[in-house]
Amino acid sequence: MYLTAEKKQEIFGKYGKSNTDTGSSEAQIALFSYRINHLTEHLKSNKKDYSTERALVILVGKRRRLLNYLKDTEISRYRAIIKELGLRK
């Protein structure tokens, strides 16, 4: 399993307010980014795995909606998470 409970706790601890902060936008965006990176690597070697491709598109949409929400409510938090995760060039 690529995403263990320990890995989730690490992601939430790094990007959220605490290890149990699973609801903040930053923590969710970081978790989605980790999952997106994993699925992208999987699809590089399994090009015909269309169910994984669909799941990837759904995750990217969820992350985009969260980023738009964060940008509209608090631009400073949006800029911080973008810079920390390296989502923009």
PDB file of N, CA, C and O in Angstrom:
ATOM      1  N   MET A   1       0.843  -1.181   0.000  1.00  0.00           N
ATOM      2  CA  MET A   1       0.000   0.000   0.000  1.00  0.00           C
ATOM      3  C   MET A   1       0.887   1.243   0.000  1.00  0.00           C
ATOM      4  O   MET A   1       1.790   1.366   0.827  1.00  0.00           O
ATOM      5  N   TYR A   2       0.638   2.125  -0.891  1.00  0.00           N
ATOM      6  CA  TYR A   2       1.500   3.298  -1.034  1.00  0.00           C
ATOM      7  C   TYR A   2       1.172   4.395  -0.021  1.00  0.00           C
ATOM      8  O   TYR A   2       2.033   5.221   0.281  1.00  0.00           O
ATOM      9  N   LEU A   3      -0.042   4.421   0.504  1.00  0.00           N
ATOM     10  CA  LEU A   3      -0.446   5.474   1.423  1.00  0.00           C
ATOM     11  C   LEU A   3      -0.850   4.852   2.757  1.00  0.00           C
ATOM     12  O   LEU A   3      -1.999   4.455   2.947  1.00  0.00           O
ATOM     13  N   THR A   4       0.095   4.775   3.662  1.00  0.00           N
ATOM     14  CA  THR A   4      -0.166   4.189   4.967  1.00  0.00           C
ATOM     15  C   THR A   4      -0.661   5.264   5.927  1.00  0.00           C
ATOM     16  O   THR A   4      -0.617   6.456   5.622  1.00  0.00           O
ATOM     17  N   ALA A   5      -1.124   4.832   7.069  1.00  0.00           N
ATOM     18  CA  ALA A   5      -1.606   5.768   8.081  1.00  0.00           C
ATOM     19  C   ALA A   5      -0.472   6.663   8.562  1.00  0.00           C
ATOM     20  O   ALA A   5      -0.683   7.841   8.851  1.00  0.00           O
ATOM     21  N   GLU A   6       0.731   6.104   8.646  1.00  0.00           N
ATOM     22  CA  GLU A   6       1.880   6.900   9.083  1.00  0.00           C
ATOM     23  C   GLU A   6       2.204   7.994   8.072  1.00  0.00           C
ATOM     24  O   GLU A   6       2.533   9.120   8.445  1.00  0.00           O
ATOM     25  N   LYS A   7       2.108   7.651   6.791  1.00  0.00           N
ATOM     26  CA  LYS A   7       2.388   8.642   5.743  1.00  0.00           C
ATOM     27  C   LYS A   7       1.351   9.766   5.781  1.00  0.00           C
ATOM     28  O   LYS A   7       1.695  10.936   5.612  1.00  0.00           O
ATOM     29  N   LYS A   8       0.080   9.408   6.002  1.00  0.00           N
ATOM     30  CA  LYS A   8      -0.961  10.422   6.116  1.00  0.00           C
ATOM     31  C   LYS A   8      -0.683  11.350   7.298  1.00  0.00           C
ATOM     32  O   LYS A   8      -0.799  12.569   7.178  1.00  0.00           O
ATOM     33  N   GLN A   9      -0.317  10.765   8.436  1.00  0.00           N
ATOM     34  CA  GLN A   9      -0.018  11.562   9.620  1.00  0.00           C
ATOM     35  C   GLN A   9       1.143  12.512   9.347  1.00  0.00           C
ATOM     36  O   GLN A   9       1.136  13.658   9.796  1.00  0.00           O
ATOM     37  N   GLU A  10       2.138  12.027   8.608  1.00  0.00           N
ATOM     38  CA  GLU A  10       3.290  12.860   8.262  1.00  0.00           C
ATOM     39  C   GLU A  10       2.866  14.040   7.385  1.00  0.00           C
ATOM     40  O   GLU A  10       3.301  15.169   7.607  1.00  0.00           O
ATOM     41  N   ILE A  11       2.019  13.777   6.392  1.00  0.00           N
ATOM     42  CA  ILE A  11       1.543  14.829   5.494  1.00  0.00           C
ATOM     43  C   ILE A  11       0.705  15.842   6.264  1.00  0.00           C
ATOM     44  O   ILE A  11       0.874  17.049   6.090  1.00  0.00           O
ATOM     45  N   PHE A  12      -0.201  15.354   7.117  1.00  0.00           N
ATOM     46  CA  PHE A  12      -1.049  16.257   7.887  1.00  0.00           C
ATOM     47  C   PHE A  12      -0.226  17.058   8.887  1.00  0.00           C
ATOM     48  O   PHE A  12      -0.518  18.228   9.137  1.00  0.00           O
ATOM     49  N   GLY A  13       0.791  16.444   9.456  1.00  0.00           N
ATOM     50  CA  GLY A  13       1.639  17.151  10.401  1.00  0.00           C
ATOM     51  C   GLY A  13       2.466  18.244   9.738  1.00  0.00           C
ATOM     52  O   GLY A  13       2.701  19.303  10.320  1.00  0.00           O
ATOM     53  N   LYS A  14       2.903  17.971   8.513  1.00  0.00           N
ATOM     54  CA  LYS A  14       3.754  18.935   7.811  1.00  0.00           C
ATOM     55  C   LYS A  14       2.951  20.111   7.248  1.00  0.00           C
ATOM     56  O   LYS A  14       3.374  21.262   7.363  1.00  0.00           O
ATOM     57  N   TYR A  15       1.805  19.829   6.646  1.00  0.00           N
ATOM     58  CA  TYR A  15       1.056  20.873   5.960  1.00  0.00           C
ATOM     59  C   TYR A  15      -0.154  21.380   6.736  1.00  0.00           C
ATOM     60  O   TYR A  15      -0.638  22.479   6.467  1.00  0.00           O
ATOM     61  N   GLY A  16      -0.652  20.598   7.695  1.00  0.00           N
ATOM     62  CA  GLY A  16      -1.790  21.028   8.496  1.00  0.00           C
ATOM     63  C   GLY A  16      -1.333  21.711   9.770  1.00  0.00           C
ATOM     64  O   GLY A  16      -0.153  22.015   9.948  1.00  0.00           O
ATOM     65  N   LYS A  17      -2.288  21.941  10.646  1.00  0.00           N
ATOM     66  CA  LYS A  17      -1.964  22.568  11.922  1.00  0.00           C
ATOM     67  C   LYS A  17      -1.410  21.558  12.924  1.00  0.00           C
ATOM     68  O   LYS A  17      -0.611  21.912  13.791  1.00  0.00           O
ATOM     69  N   SER A  18      -1.843  20.282  12.801  1.00  0.00           N
ATOM     70  CA  SER A  18      -1.346  19.215  13.670  1.00  0.00           C
ATOM     71  C   SER A  18      -1.480  17.892  12.929  1.00  0.00           C
ATOM     72  O   SER A  18      -1.938  17.857  11.787  1.00  0.00           O
ATOM     73  N   ASN A  19      -1.075  16.796  13.587  1.00  0.00           N
ATOM     74  CA  ASN A  19      -1.171  15.473  12.950  1.00  0.00           C
ATOM     75  C   ASN A  19      -2.619  15.040  12.749  1.00  0.00           C
ATOM     76  O   ASN A  19      -2.907  14.230  11.867  1.00  0.00           O
ATOM     77  N   THR A  20      -3.521  15.566  13.549  1.00  0.00           N
ATOM     78  CA  THR A  20      -4.924  15.174  13.429  1.00  0.00           C
ATOM     79  C   THR A  20      -5.743  16.185  12.630  1.00  0.00           C
ATOM     80  O   THR A  20      -6.962  16.042  12.528  1.00  0.00           O
ATOM     81  N   ASP A  21      -5.104  17.192  12.068  1.00  0.00           N
ATOM     82  CA  ASP A  21      -5.796  18.213  11.277  1.00  0.00           C
ATOM     83  C   ASP A  21      -6.006  17.691   9.859  1.00  0.00           C
ATOM     84  O   ASP A  21      -5.198  17.936   8.964  1.00  0.00           O
ATOM     85  N   THR A  22      -7.109  16.964   9.676  1.00  0.00           N
ATOM     86  CA  THR A  22      -7.375  16.387   8.362  1.00  0.00           C
ATOM     87  C   THR A  22      -8.309  17.248   7.528  1.00  0.00           C
ATOM     88  O   THR A  22      -8.521  16.959   6.350  1.00  0.00           O
ATOM     89  N   GLY A  23      -8.871  18.299   8.113  1.00  0.00           N
ATOM     90  CA  GLY A  23      -9.881  19.067   7.408  1.00  0.00           C
ATOM     91  C   GLY A  23      -9.405  20.353   6.789  1.00  0.00           C
ATOM     92  O   GLY A  23     -10.122  20.932   5.972  1.00  0.00           O
ATOM     93  N   SER A  24      -8.226  20.828   7.142  1.00  0.00           N
ATOM     94  CA  SER A  24      -7.783  22.102   6.575  1.00  0.00           C
ATOM     95  C   SER A  24      -7.495  21.953   5.083  1.00  0.00           C
ATOM     96  O   SER A  24      -7.112  20.885   4.606  1.00  0.00           O
ATOM     97  N   SER A  25      -7.688  23.032   4.380  1.00  0.00           N
ATOM     98  CA  SER A  25      -7.502  22.999   2.926  1.00  0.00           C
ATOM     99  C   SER A  25      -6.074  22.632   2.558  1.00  0.00           C
ATOM    100  O   SER A  25      -5.853  21.877   1.611  1.00  0.00           O
ATOM    101  N   GLU A  26      -5.102  23.159   3.296  1.00  0.00           N
ATOM    102  CA  GLU A  26      -3.703  22.866   2.986  1.00  0.00           C
ATOM    103  C   GLU A  26      -3.393  21.389   3.132  1.00  0.00           C
ATOM    104  O   GLU A  26      -2.692  20.814   2.299  1.00  0.00           O
ATOM    105  N   ALA A  27      -3.913  20.768   4.187  1.00  0.00           N
ATOM    106  CA  ALA A  27      -3.662  19.346   4.415  1.00  0.00           C
ATOM    107  C   ALA A  27      -4.298  18.506   3.321  1.00  0.00           C
ATOM    108  O   ALA A  27      -3.688  17.553   2.836  1.00  0.00           O
ATOM    109  N   GLN A  28      -5.517  18.848   2.928  1.00  0.00           N
ATOM    110  CA  GLN A  28      -6.195  18.092   1.877  1.00  0.00           C
ATOM    111  C   GLN A  28      -5.498  18.265   0.532  1.00  0.00           C
ATOM    112  O   GLN A  28      -5.364  17.305  -0.226  1.00  0.00           O
ATOM    113  N   ILE A  29      -5.054  19.484   0.234  1.00  0.00           N
ATOM    114  CA  ILE A  29      -4.353  19.735  -1.024  1.00  0.00           C
ATOM    115  C   ILE A  29      -3.049  18.943  -1.065  1.00  0.00           C
ATOM    116  O   ILE A  29      -2.694  18.383  -2.102  1.00  0.00           O
ATOM    117  N   ALA A  30      -2.341  18.895   0.052  1.00  0.00           N
ATOM    118  CA  ALA A  30      -1.083  18.149   0.113  1.00  0.00           C
ATOM    119  C   ALA A  30      -1.333  16.653  -0.072  1.00  0.00           C
ATOM    120  O   ALA A  30      -0.575  15.978  -0.770  1.00  0.00           O
ATOM    121  N   LEU A  31      -2.386  16.136   0.546  1.00  0.00           N
ATOM    122  CA  LEU A  31      -2.707  14.711   0.401  1.00  0.00           C
ATOM    123  C   LEU A  31      -3.092  14.392  -1.044  1.00  0.00           C
ATOM    124  O   LEU A  31      -2.650  13.388  -1.602  1.00  0.00           O
ATOM    125  N   PHE A  32      -3.923  15.255  -1.649  1.00  0.00           N
ATOM    126  CA  PHE A  32      -4.299  15.054  -3.047  1.00  0.00           C
ATOM    127  C   PHE A  32      -3.074  15.108  -3.947  1.00  0.00           C
ATOM    128  O   PHE A  32      -2.973  14.329  -4.895  1.00  0.00           O
ATOM    129  N   SER A  33      -2.145  16.010  -3.668  1.00  0.00           N
ATOM    130  CA  SER A  33      -0.937  16.122  -4.489  1.00  0.00           C
ATOM    131  C   SER A  33      -0.094  14.860  -4.395  1.00  0.00           C
ATOM    132  O   SER A  33       0.446  14.395  -5.398  1.00  0.00           O
ATOM    133  N   TYR A  34       0.020  14.303  -3.193  1.00  0.00           N
ATOM    134  CA  TYR A  34       0.771  13.057  -3.015  1.00  0.00           C
ATOM    135  C   TYR A  34       0.126  11.928  -3.813  1.00  0.00           C
ATOM    136  O   TYR A  34       0.815  11.157  -4.481  1.00  0.00           O
ATOM    137  N   ARG A  35      -1.199  11.836  -3.738  1.00  0.00           N
ATOM    138  CA  ARG A  35      -1.907  10.782  -4.471  1.00  0.00           C
ATOM    139  C   ARG A  35      -1.804  10.993  -5.985  1.00  0.00           C
ATOM    140  O   ARG A  35      -1.658  10.030  -6.737  1.00  0.00           O
ATOM    141  N   ILE A  36      -1.881  12.258  -6.431  1.00  0.00           N
ATOM    142  CA  ILE A  36      -1.773  12.566  -7.861  1.00  0.00           C
ATOM    143  C   ILE A  36      -0.400  12.159  -8.389  1.00  0.00           C
ATOM    144  O   ILE A  36      -0.296  11.581  -9.471  1.00  0.00           O
ATOM    145  N   ASN A  37       0.647  12.457  -7.631  1.00  0.00           N
ATOM    146  CA  ASN A  37       1.994  12.075  -8.058  1.00  0.00           C
ATOM    147  C   ASN A  37       2.134  10.568  -8.163  1.00  0.00           C
ATOM    148  O   ASN A  37       2.765  10.066  -9.093  1.00  0.00           O
ATOM    149  N   HIS A  38       1.553   9.846  -7.223  1.00  0.00           N
ATOM    150  CA  HIS A  38       1.636   8.383  -7.258  1.00  0.00           C
ATOM    151  C   HIS A  38       0.888   7.826  -8.467  1.00  0.00           C
ATOM    152  O   HIS A  38       1.400   6.947  -9.160  1.00  0.00           O
ATOM    153  N   LEU A  39      -0.313   8.328  -8.725  1.00  0.00           N
ATOM    154  CA  LEU A  39      -1.087   7.838  -9.863  1.00  0.00           C
ATOM    155  C   LEU A  39      -0.429   8.204 -11.190  1.00  0.00           C
ATOM    156  O   LEU A  39      -0.511   7.443 -12.153  1.00  0.00           O
ATOM    157  N   THR A  40       0.211   9.344 -11.244  1.00  0.00           N
ATOM    158  CA  THR A  40       0.915   9.750 -12.465  1.00  0.00           C
ATOM    159  C   THR A  40       2.055   8.787 -12.772  1.00  0.00           C
ATOM    160  O   THR A  40       2.248   8.391 -13.921  1.00  0.00           O
ATOM    161  N   GLU A  41       2.807   8.414 -11.745  1.00  0.00           N
ATOM    162  CA  GLU A  41       3.892   7.436 -11.935  1.00  0.00           C
ATOM    163  C   GLU A  41       3.333   6.090 -12.375  1.00  0.00           C
ATOM    164  O   GLU A  41       3.926   5.421 -13.221  1.00  0.00           O
ATOM    165  N   HIS A  42       2.201   5.687 -11.810  1.00  0.00           N
ATOM    166  CA  HIS A  42       1.580   4.411 -12.181  1.00  0.00           C
ATOM    167  C   HIS A  42       1.155   4.423 -13.652  1.00  0.00           C
ATOM    168  O   HIS A  42       1.328   3.434 -14.365  1.00  0.00           O
ATOM    169  N   LEU A  43       0.600   5.549 -14.095  1.00  0.00           N
ATOM    170  CA  LEU A  43       0.115   5.626 -15.472  1.00  0.00           C
ATOM    171  C   LEU A  43       1.246   5.696 -16.493  1.00  0.00           C
ATOM    172  O   LEU A  43       1.032   5.390 -17.666  1.00  0.00           O
ATOM    173  N   LYS A  44       2.434   6.089 -16.073  1.00  0.00           N
ATOM    174  CA  LYS A  44       3.563   6.101 -17.010  1.00  0.00           C
ATOM    175  C   LYS A  44       3.903   4.693 -17.469  1.00  0.00           C
ATOM    176  O   LYS A  44       4.322   4.495 -18.609  1.00  0.00           O
ATOM    177  N   SER A  45       3.729   3.718 -16.596  1.00  0.00           N
ATOM    178  CA  SER A  45       4.056   2.345 -16.967  1.00  0.00           C
ATOM    179  C   SER A  45       2.824   1.535 -17.364  1.00  0.00           C
ATOM    180  O   SER A  45       2.965   0.466 -17.959  1.00  0.00           O
ATOM    181  N   ASN A  46       1.623   2.016 -17.051  1.00  0.00           N
ATOM    182  CA  ASN A  46       0.381   1.310 -17.376  1.00  0.00           C
ATOM    183  C   ASN A  46      -0.531   2.252 -18.158  1.00  0.00           C
ATOM    184  O   ASN A  46      -1.498   2.790 -17.618  1.00  0.00           O
ATOM    185  N   LYS A  47      -0.212   2.441 -19.423  1.00  0.00           N
ATOM    186  CA  LYS A  47      -0.890   3.449 -20.225  1.00  0.00           C
ATOM    187  C   LYS A  47      -2.365   3.145 -20.485  1.00  0.00           C
ATOM    188  O   LYS A  47      -3.144   4.065 -20.733  1.00  0.00           O
ATOM    189  N   LYS A  48      -2.757   1.883 -20.432  1.00  0.00           N
ATOM    190  CA  LYS A  48      -4.141   1.522 -20.743  1.00  0.00           C
ATOM    191  C   LYS A  48      -5.008   1.327 -19.506  1.00  0.00           C
ATOM    192  O   LYS A  48      -6.106   0.779 -19.605  1.00  0.00           O
ATOM    193  N   ASP A  49      -4.546   1.757 -18.369  1.00  0.00           N
ATOM    194  CA  ASP A  49      -5.303   1.640 -17.135  1.00  0.00           C
ATOM    195  C   ASP A  49      -6.254   2.834 -17.043  1.00  0.00           C
ATOM    196  O   ASP A  49      -5.939   3.849 -16.423  1.00  0.00           O
ATOM    197  N   TYR A  50      -7.413   2.696 -17.667  1.00  0.00           N
ATOM    198  CA  TYR A  50      -8.321   3.819 -17.810  1.00  0.00           C
ATOM    199  C   TYR A  50      -9.058   4.147 -16.519  1.00  0.00           C
ATOM    200  O   TYR A  50      -9.439   5.299 -16.314  1.00  0.00           O
ATOM    201  N   SER A  51      -9.265   3.182 -15.655  1.00  0.00           N
ATOM    202  CA  SER A  51      -9.929   3.483 -14.388  1.00  0.00           C
ATOM    203  C   SER A  51      -9.025   4.340 -13.501  1.00  0.00           C
ATOM    204  O   SER A  51      -9.505   5.228 -12.797  1.00  0.00           O
ATOM    205  N   THR A  52      -7.732   4.077 -13.532  1.00  0.00           N
ATOM    206  CA  THR A  52      -6.795   4.907 -12.777  1.00  0.00           C
ATOM    207  C   THR A  52      -6.702   6.292 -13.398  1.00  0.00           C
ATOM    208  O   THR A  52      -6.561   7.287 -12.687  1.00  0.00           O
ATOM    209  N   GLU A  53      -6.779   6.358 -14.712  1.00  0.00           N
ATOM    210  CA  GLU A  53      -6.745   7.654 -15.385  1.00  0.00           C
ATOM    211  C   GLU A  53      -7.952   8.500 -14.984  1.00  0.00           C
ATOM    212  O   GLU A  53      -7.833   9.707 -14.774  1.00  0.00           O
ATOM    213  N   ARG A  54      -9.104   7.861 -14.881  1.00  0.00           N
ATOM    214  CA  ARG A  54     -10.313   8.571 -14.467  1.00  0.00           C
ATOM    215  C   ARG A  54     -10.181   9.050 -13.020  1.00  0.00           C
ATOM    216  O   ARG A  54     -10.561  10.177 -12.701  1.00  0.00           O
ATOM    217  N   ALA A  55      -9.649   8.206 -12.157  1.00  0.00           N
ATOM    218  CA  ALA A  55      -9.446   8.583 -10.761  1.00  0.00           C
ATOM    219  C   ALA A  55      -8.484   9.764 -10.657  1.00  0.00           C
ATOM    220  O   ALA A  55      -8.667  10.649  -9.821  1.00  0.00           O
ATOM    221  N   LEU A  56      -7.467   9.775 -11.503  1.00  0.00           N
ATOM    222  CA  LEU A  56      -6.506  10.873 -11.513  1.00  0.00           C
ATOM    223  C   LEU A  56      -7.181  12.184 -11.912  1.00  0.00           C
ATOM    224  O   LEU A  56      -6.947  13.220 -11.291  1.00  0.00           O
ATOM    225  N   VAL A  57      -8.010  12.137 -12.938  1.00  0.00           N
ATOM    226  CA  VAL A  57      -8.710  13.338 -13.393  1.00  0.00           C
ATOM    227  C   VAL A  57      -9.638  13.864 -12.298  1.00  0.00           C
ATOM    228  O   VAL A  57      -9.739  15.075 -12.098  1.00  0.00           O
ATOM    229  N   ILE A  58     -10.315  12.956 -11.589  1.00  0.00           N
ATOM    230  CA  ILE A  58     -11.199  13.362 -10.498  1.00  0.00           C
ATOM    231  C   ILE A  58     -10.399  14.022  -9.379  1.00  0.00           C
ATOM    232  O   ILE A  58     -10.819  15.047  -8.841  1.00  0.00           O
ATOM    233  N   LEU A  59      -9.246  13.445  -9.022  1.00  0.00           N
ATOM    234  CA  LEU A  59      -8.408  14.019  -7.965  1.00  0.00           C
ATOM    235  C   LEU A  59      -7.877  15.394  -8.342  1.00  0.00           C
ATOM    236  O   LEU A  59      -7.832  16.296  -7.505  1.00  0.00           O
ATOM    237  N   VAL A  60      -7.477  15.556  -9.592  1.00  0.00           N
ATOM    238  CA  VAL A  60      -6.981  16.860 -10.047  1.00  0.00           C
ATOM    239  C   VAL A  60      -8.095  17.900  -9.949  1.00  0.00           C
ATOM    240  O   VAL A  60      -7.846  19.046  -9.574  1.00  0.00           O
ATOM    241  N   GLY A  61      -9.323  17.503 -10.287  1.00  0.00           N
ATOM    242  CA  GLY A  61     -10.458  18.414 -10.174  1.00  0.00           C
ATOM    243  C   GLY A  61     -10.746  18.805  -8.736  1.00  0.00           C
ATOM    244  O   GLY A  61     -11.028  19.969  -8.448  1.00  0.00           O
ATOM    245  N   LYS A  62     -10.675  17.832  -7.829  1.00  0.00           N
ATOM    246  CA  LYS A  62     -10.892  18.125  -6.413  1.00  0.00           C
ATOM    247  C   LYS A  62      -9.834  19.089  -5.885  1.00  0.00           C
ATOM    248  O   LYS A  62     -10.145  20.037  -5.164  1.00  0.00           O
ATOM    249  N   ARG A  63      -8.574  18.834  -6.257  1.00  0.00           N
ATOM    250  CA  ARG A  63      -7.499  19.715  -5.805  1.00  0.00           C
ATOM    251  C   ARG A  63      -7.677  21.118  -6.377  1.00  0.00           C
ATOM    252  O   ARG A  63      -7.450  22.110  -5.685  1.00  0.00           O
ATOM    253  N   ARG A  64      -8.083  21.196  -7.640  1.00  0.00           N
ATOM    254  CA  ARG A  64      -8.290  22.499  -8.273  1.00  0.00           C
ATOM    255  C   ARG A  64      -9.387  23.286  -7.570  1.00  0.00           C
ATOM    256  O   ARG A  64      -9.243  24.489  -7.351  1.00  0.00           O
ATOM    257  N   ARG A  65     -10.496  22.607  -7.210  1.00  0.00           N
ATOM    258  CA  ARG A  65     -11.587  23.277  -6.510  1.00  0.00           C
ATOM    259  C   ARG A  65     -11.133  23.785  -5.145  1.00  0.00           C
ATOM    260  O   ARG A  65     -11.490  24.893  -4.744  1.00  0.00           O
ATOM    261  N   LEU A  66     -10.349  22.980  -4.430  1.00  0.00           N
ATOM    262  CA  LEU A  66      -9.832  23.419  -3.134  1.00  0.00           C
ATOM    263  C   LEU A  66      -8.897  24.612  -3.290  1.00  0.00           C
ATOM    264  O   LEU A  66      -8.949  25.553  -2.497  1.00  0.00           O
ATOM    265  N   LEU A  67      -8.047  24.575  -4.305  1.00  0.00           N
ATOM    266  CA  LEU A  67      -7.138  25.690  -4.545  1.00  0.00           C
ATOM    267  C   LEU A  67      -7.905  26.959  -4.905  1.00  0.00           C
ATOM    268  O   LEU A  67      -7.541  28.048  -4.462  1.00  0.00           O
ATOM    269  N   ASN A  68      -8.952  26.829  -5.695  1.00  0.00           N
ATOM    270  CA  ASN A  68      -9.772  27.997  -6.040  1.00  0.00           C
ATOM    271  C   ASN A  68     -10.448  28.568  -4.801  1.00  0.00           C
ATOM    272  O   ASN A  68     -10.511  29.785  -4.627  1.00  0.00           O
ATOM    273  N   TYR A  69     -10.953  27.688  -3.940  1.00  0.00           N
ATOM    274  CA  TYR A  69     -11.573  28.143  -2.696  1.00  0.00           C
ATOM    275  C   TYR A  69     -10.562  28.904  -1.839  1.00  0.00           C
ATOM    276  O   TYR A  69     -10.856  29.981  -1.319  1.00  0.00           O
ATOM    277  N   LEU A  70      -9.373  28.331  -1.701  1.00  0.00           N
ATOM    278  CA  LEU A  70      -8.353  28.953  -0.879  1.00  0.00           C
ATOM    279  C   LEU A  70      -7.914  30.293  -1.467  1.00  0.00           C
ATOM    280  O   LEU A  70      -7.657  31.246  -0.731  1.00  0.00           O
ATOM    281  N   LYS A  71      -7.829  30.360  -2.789  1.00  0.00           N
ATOM    282  CA  LYS A  71      -7.435  31.610  -3.454  1.00  0.00           C
ATOM    283  C   LYS A  71      -8.489  32.700  -3.227  1.00  0.00           C
ATOM    284  O   LYS A  71      -8.148  33.868  -3.042  1.00  0.00           O
ATOM    285  N   ASP A  72      -9.760  32.317  -3.242  1.00  0.00           N
ATOM    286  CA  ASP A  72     -10.834  33.297  -3.062  1.00  0.00           C
ATOM    287  C   ASP A  72     -10.961  33.757  -1.613  1.00  0.00           C
ATOM    288  O   ASP A  72     -11.342  34.901  -1.363  1.00  0.00           O
ATOM    289  N   THR A  73     -10.644  32.877  -0.649  1.00  0.00           N
ATOM    290  CA  THR A  73     -10.838  33.244   0.756  1.00  0.00           C
ATOM    291  C   THR A  73      -9.593  33.867   1.366  1.00  0.00           C
ATOM    292  O   THR A  73      -9.677  34.942   1.961  1.00  0.00           O
ATOM    293  N   GLU A  74      -8.432  33.217   1.234  1.00  0.00           N
ATOM    294  CA  GLU A  74      -7.199  33.743   1.829  1.00  0.00           C
ATOM    295  C   GLU A  74      -6.040  33.547   0.859  1.00  0.00           C
ATOM    296  O   GLU A  74      -5.474  32.459   0.758  1.00  0.00           O
ATOM    297  N   ILE A  75      -5.704  34.596   0.161  1.00  0.00           N
ATOM    298  CA  ILE A  75      -4.680  34.533  -0.880  1.00  0.00           C
ATOM    299  C   ILE A  75      -3.300  34.216  -0.312  1.00  0.00           C
ATOM    300  O   ILE A  75      -2.490  33.585  -0.990  1.00  0.00           O
ATOM    301  N   SER A  76      -3.018  34.638   0.911  1.00  0.00           N
ATOM    302  CA  SER A  76      -1.689  34.378   1.487  1.00  0.00           C
ATOM    303  C   SER A  76      -1.491  32.885   1.749  1.00  0.00           C
ATOM    304  O   SER A  76      -0.409  32.354   1.497  1.00  0.00           O
ATOM    305  N   ARG A  77      -2.524  32.201   2.254  1.00  0.00           N
ATOM    306  CA  ARG A  77      -2.429  30.756   2.473  1.00  0.00           C
ATOM    307  C   ARG A  77      -2.314  30.021   1.136  1.00  0.00           C
ATOM    308  O   ARG A  77      -1.598  29.026   1.029  1.00  0.00           O
ATOM    309  N   TYR A  78      -3.024  30.520   0.118  1.00  0.00           N
ATOM    310  CA  TYR A  78      -2.945  29.939  -1.221  1.00  0.00           C
ATOM    311  C   TYR A  78      -1.523  30.031  -1.770  1.00  0.00           C
ATOM    312  O   TYR A  78      -0.978  29.048  -2.271  1.00  0.00           O
ATOM    313  N   ARG A  79      -0.936  31.202  -1.673  1.00  0.00           N
ATOM    314  CA  ARG A  79       0.424  31.398  -2.179  1.00  0.00           C
ATOM    315  C   ARG A  79       1.428  30.542  -1.424  1.00  0.00           C
ATOM    316  O   ARG A  79       2.373  30.018  -2.014  1.00  0.00           O
ATOM    317  N   ALA A  80       1.224  30.400  -0.114  1.00  0.00           N
ATOM    318  CA  ALA A  80       2.143  29.598   0.698  1.00  0.00           C
ATOM    319  C   ALA A  80       2.094  28.126   0.305  1.00  0.00           C
ATOM    320  O   ALA A  80       3.141  27.491   0.178  1.00  0.00           O
ATOM    321  N   ILE A  81       0.907  27.574   0.110  1.00  0.00           N
ATOM    322  CA  ILE A  81       0.800  26.144  -0.222  1.00  0.00           C
ATOM    323  C   ILE A  81       1.285  25.887  -1.645  1.00  0.00           C
ATOM    324  O   ILE A  81       1.872  24.838  -1.913  1.00  0.00           O
ATOM    325  N   ILE A  82       1.052  26.817  -2.554  1.00  0.00           N
ATOM    326  CA  ILE A  82       1.544  26.669  -3.930  1.00  0.00           C
ATOM    327  C   ILE A  82       3.070  26.633  -3.934  1.00  0.00           C
ATOM    328  O   ILE A  82       3.679  25.802  -4.608  1.00  0.00           O
ATOM    329  N   LYS A  83       3.679  27.539  -3.178  1.00  0.00           N
ATOM    330  CA  LYS A  83       5.133  27.609  -3.123  1.00  0.00           C
ATOM    331  C   LYS A  83       5.714  26.371  -2.450  1.00  0.00           C
ATOM    332  O   LYS A  83       6.724  25.826  -2.895  1.00  0.00           O
ATOM    333  N   GLU A  84       5.060  25.929  -1.363  1.00  0.00           N
ATOM    334  CA  GLU A  84       5.586  24.800  -0.596  1.00  0.00           C
ATOM    335  C   GLU A  84       5.498  23.488  -1.378  1.00  0.00           C
ATOM    336  O   GLU A  84       6.405  22.658  -1.307  1.00  0.00           O
ATOM    337  N   LEU A  85       4.408  23.303  -2.121  1.00  0.00           N
ATOM    338  CA  LEU A  85       4.246  22.070  -2.884  1.00  0.00           C
ATOM    339  C   LEU A  85       4.880  22.155  -4.267  1.00  0.00           C
ATOM    340  O   LEU A  85       5.071  21.131  -4.922  1.00  0.00           O
ATOM    341  N   GLY A  86       5.206  23.361  -4.716  1.00  0.00           N
ATOM    342  CA  GLY A  86       5.815  23.516  -6.034  1.00  0.00           C
ATOM    343  C   GLY A  86       4.855  23.221  -7.169  1.00  0.00           C
ATOM    344  O   GLY A  86       5.219  22.552  -8.136  1.00  0.00           O
ATOM    345  N   LEU A  87       3.638  23.711  -7.059  1.00  0.00           N
ATOM    346  CA  LEU A  87       2.611  23.414  -8.074  1.00  0.00           C
ATOM    347  C   LEU A  87       2.697  24.316  -9.289  1.00  0.00           C
ATOM    348  O   LEU A  87       2.180  23.970 -10.352  1.00  0.00           O
ATOM    349  N   ARG A  88       3.340  25.466  -9.154  1.00  0.00           N
ATOM    350  CA  ARG A  88       3.471  26.379 -10.290  1.00  0.00           C
ATOM    351  C   ARG A  88       4.929  26.498 -10.674  1.00  0.00           C
ATOM    352  O   ARG A  88       5.822  26.235  -9.869  1.00  0.00           O
ATOM    353  N   LYS A  89       5.161  26.898 -11.915  1.00  0.00           N
ATOM    354  CA  LYS A  89       6.525  27.033 -12.405  1.00  0.00           C
ATOM    355  C   LYS A  89       7.055  28.419 -12.133  1.00  0.00           C
ATOM    356  O   LYS A  89       8.198  28.721 -12.478  1.00  0.00           O
TER     357      LYS A  89
END
